[in-house]
Amino acid sequence: MSSVSTVLVEAGSQQPIPIHAVSAANLESWRKVLPARAQAWLAATAFKADAGAVAVVAGEDGNPAHVVLGLGQGDDPWVTGNLAKSLPPGTYALTDTVGAGEKLAPHFPTWAALAWALGAYAFKTYKSPKLENDKPLAQLVWPKNCDRAYVERAVPAATLSRDLINTPASDMLPDALADATANIADRHGAKLRVVVGDDLLAQNYPMIHAVGRASSVAPRLIDLAWGDISASKVTLVGKGVCFDSGGLDLKPSSAMLLMKKDMGGAATMLGLADMIMAAKLNVRLRLMIPAVENAVSGNAFRPGDILNSRKGLKVEIGNTDAEGRLV
């Protein structure tokens, strides 16, 4: 999980530790204006301002006094992505210059805050509390000129997607994916239609049914609609193969190990839909997720089968592990 409020905070009465983002081109000119102690520290650590390089400069009391963050040849804000976990616990704040007097790009504060929060993510749902020994995360004061509303929408949406992908198939088969979508629909007042099992055949979704019929959990089409029907239409489609054994063209075990992530397309689109609805964009949104498990049983579809598609095409199956293009 990753909560915005856990790692992005308001400025308090205590002075935060400054983070100086420095490009390689401006490192030398910037270093000359530092106190002698800081200059010596950077020299001793051979800091070169490569992208993502970090130097924590200690004060006279031995505690962090400054952080220097290398930007390499640009000002890519994703370089802040590992700081919440890698910096010593404390509260930090970005300064507003790169090197000596060169201003940061306008997008930098927003994306730096976003990267900081996304980098704090950890999936702990199945970990025993007794085994938890995590150090506190470093916190960042909300940067000046940051699009805070955007960050507060993007981080929960990305966290939703990541949590769905990380959840094992034992708890994330088509029924659970439909439940997750229903929760999002309820939160935003969206309409949800779910077509399950043999109803897929009755409503002419034969490919989804064919791929998912071998599973003990029935396949389904998850169909979410939101927004003004007169607004511009935006349709998102995400592959929801909740586990992919390969079907009768069975994957080797090493290739099957991470196949809980084969619904990553659906999870990503669900997160994006959550973000669109949270922003109240003036669109007519539709999200469609064919949710299946590509399993093995006596009624699984077979290599050589010829299936009918919704469009009316006949499709010959050469390999049951190519199920994504069918659903």
CORVEN-V569188 format. One record per residue. N is the residue number from 1. SS is DSSP state (alpha for helix, beta for strand, coil for the rest). PSI is psi as a letter, one per 20 degrees, with the letter a starting at -180 (none if undefined). OMEGA is omega as a letter, one per 30 degrees, with the letter a starting at -180 (NA if undefined). Layout:
n: (N,N)
ss: (SS,SS)
psi: (PSI,PSI)
omega: (OMEGA,OMEGA)
This chain:
n: (1,2,3,4,5,6,7,8,9,10,11,12,13,14,15,16,17,18,19,20,21,22,23,24,25,26,27,28,29,30,31,32,33,34,35,36,37,38,39,40,41,42,43,44,45,46,47,48,49,50,51,52,53,54,55,56,57,58,59,60,61,62,63,64,65,66,67,68,69,70,71,72,73,74,75,76,77,78,79,80,81,82,83,84,85,86,87,88,89,90,91,92,93,94,95,96,97,98,99,100,101,102,103,104,105,106,107,108,109,110,111,112,113,114,115,116,117,118,119,120,121,122,123,124,125,126,127,128,129,130,131,132,133,134,135,136,137,138,139,140,141,142,143,144,145,146,147,148,149,150,151,152,153,154,155,156,157,158,159,160,161,162,163,164,165,166,167,168,169,170,171,172,173,174,175,176,177,178,179,180,181,182,183,184,185,186,187,188,189,190,191,192,193,194,195,196,197,198,199,200,201,202,203,204,205,206,207,208,209,210,211,212,213,214,215,216,217,218,219,220,221,222,223,224,225,226,227,228,229,230,231,232,233,234,235,236,237,238,239,240,241,242,243,244,245,246,247,248,249,250,251,252,253,254,255,256,257,258,259,260,261,262,263,264,265,266,267,268,269,270,271,272,273,274,275,276,277,278,279,280,281,282,283,284,285,286,287,288,289,290,291,292,293,294,295,296,297,298,299,300,301,302,303,304,305,306,307,308,309,310,311,312,313,314,315,316,317,318,319,320,321,322,323,324,325,326,327)
ss: (coil,coil,coil,alpha,alpha,alpha,alpha,beta,beta,coil,coil,coil,coil,coil,coil,coil,beta,beta,beta,beta,beta,beta,coil,alpha,alpha,alpha,alpha,alpha,alpha,alpha,alpha,coil,coil,coil,coil,alpha,alpha,alpha,alpha,alpha,alpha,alpha,alpha,alpha,coil,coil,coil,coil,coil,coil,coil,coil,coil,beta,beta,beta,beta,beta,coil,coil,coil,coil,coil,beta,beta,beta,beta,beta,beta,beta,coil,coil,coil,coil,coil,coil,alpha,alpha,alpha,alpha,coil,coil,alpha,alpha,alpha,alpha,coil,coil,coil,coil,beta,beta,beta,beta,beta,beta,beta,beta,coil,coil,coil,beta,beta,coil,coil,coil,coil,alpha,alpha,alpha,alpha,alpha,alpha,alpha,alpha,alpha,alpha,alpha,alpha,coil,coil,coil,coil,coil,coil,coil,coil,coil,alpha,alpha,alpha,coil,coil,coil,coil,coil,coil,coil,beta,beta,beta,coil,coil,coil,coil,coil,coil,alpha,alpha,alpha,alpha,alpha,alpha,alpha,alpha,alpha,alpha,alpha,alpha,alpha,alpha,alpha,alpha,alpha,alpha,alpha,coil,coil,alpha,alpha,alpha,coil,coil,alpha,alpha,alpha,alpha,alpha,alpha,alpha,alpha,alpha,alpha,alpha,alpha,alpha,alpha,alpha,coil,coil,beta,beta,beta,beta,beta,beta,coil,coil,alpha,alpha,alpha,alpha,coil,coil,coil,alpha,alpha,alpha,alpha,alpha,alpha,alpha,coil,coil,coil,coil,coil,coil,coil,beta,beta,beta,beta,beta,beta,beta,coil,coil,coil,coil,coil,beta,beta,beta,beta,beta,beta,beta,beta,beta,beta,beta,beta,beta,coil,coil,coil,coil,coil,coil,coil,coil,alpha,alpha,alpha,alpha,coil,coil,alpha,alpha,alpha,alpha,alpha,alpha,alpha,alpha,alpha,alpha,alpha,alpha,alpha,alpha,alpha,alpha,alpha,alpha,alpha,alpha,coil,coil,coil,coil,beta,beta,beta,beta,beta,beta,beta,beta,beta,beta,beta,beta,coil,coil,coil,coil,coil,coil,coil,coil,coil,coil,coil,beta,beta,beta,coil,coil,coil,coil,coil,beta,beta,beta,coil,coil,coil,coil,coil,coil,alpha,alpha,alpha,coil,coil)
psi: (q,o,p,g,i,h,i,o,r,q,p,a,h,p,p,r,p,q,o,o,p,p,q,h,h,j,g,g,h,h,h,h,i,q,q,h,g,h,g,h,g,h,g,h,j,l,p,j,k,q,p,i,q,p,p,o,p,q,a,h,j,i,q,p,h,q,p,p,o,p,j,c,i,b,l,o,i,i,i,j,h,j,h,h,h,h,q,q,q,a,p,r,p,p,r,j,q,o,b,n,i,p,q,q,q,h,i,g,g,g,h,g,g,g,h,g,g,h,i,i,q,p,o,j,h,j,q,p,h,h,i,p,l,p,q,q,q,q,q,p,p,p,q,q,k,p,n,h,h,g,g,i,g,g,g,h,g,h,g,g,g,g,g,g,h,h,p,q,h,h,j,l,a,h,g,h,h,h,g,g,h,h,g,g,g,h,h,j,k,q,q,p,p,p,p,q,c,i,h,h,g,h,j,l,m,h,g,g,g,g,h,i,h,i,q,i,p,q,r,q,p,p,o,p,p,q,r,p,i,i,r,p,p,p,p,p,p,p,p,l,n,h,p,n,i,i,b,h,m,p,q,q,h,h,i,i,g,j,j,h,j,i,j,h,g,g,g,g,h,g,g,g,g,g,g,g,h,h,i,l,q,m,q,o,p,p,p,p,o,o,o,r,p,n,a,p,a,h,j,q,q,q,p,i,q,o,q,p,r,h,i,i,q,p,p,p,o,h,p,i,j,l,h,h,i,g,none)
omega: (l,l,l,a,l,a,l,a,l,l,l,a,a,a,l,l,a,l,l,l,a,l,a,a,a,a,a,a,l,a,a,a,a,l,a,a,a,l,a,a,a,l,a,a,l,a,a,l,l,a,l,l,a,l,l,a,a,l,a,l,l,l,l,l,l,l,l,a,l,l,a,a,a,l,l,a,a,l,l,a,a,a,a,a,a,a,l,l,a,l,a,l,l,l,a,l,l,a,a,l,l,a,l,l,a,a,a,a,a,a,l,l,l,a,l,a,l,a,l,a,l,l,a,a,a,a,l,l,a,a,a,l,a,l,l,l,l,a,l,l,l,a,l,l,l,l,a,a,l,a,a,l,a,a,l,l,l,l,l,a,a,l,l,a,a,a,a,a,l,l,a,l,a,l,l,l,l,l,l,l,l,l,l,l,l,a,a,a,l,l,a,l,l,l,a,l,a,l,l,l,a,a,l,l,a,a,l,l,a,a,a,a,a,a,l,l,a,l,l,l,l,a,a,l,a,l,a,a,l,a,l,a,l,a,l,l,a,l,a,l,a,l,a,l,a,a,a,l,a,l,l,a,a,l,a,a,a,a,l,a,a,l,a,l,l,a,l,l,l,l,l,l,l,a,l,a,l,l,a,l,a,l,l,a,l,l,a,a,l,a,a,l,l,a,l,l,a,a,l,l,a,l,a,l,l,a,l,l,l,a,a,l,l,a,l,a,l,a,a,l,l,a,a,a,l,a,NA)
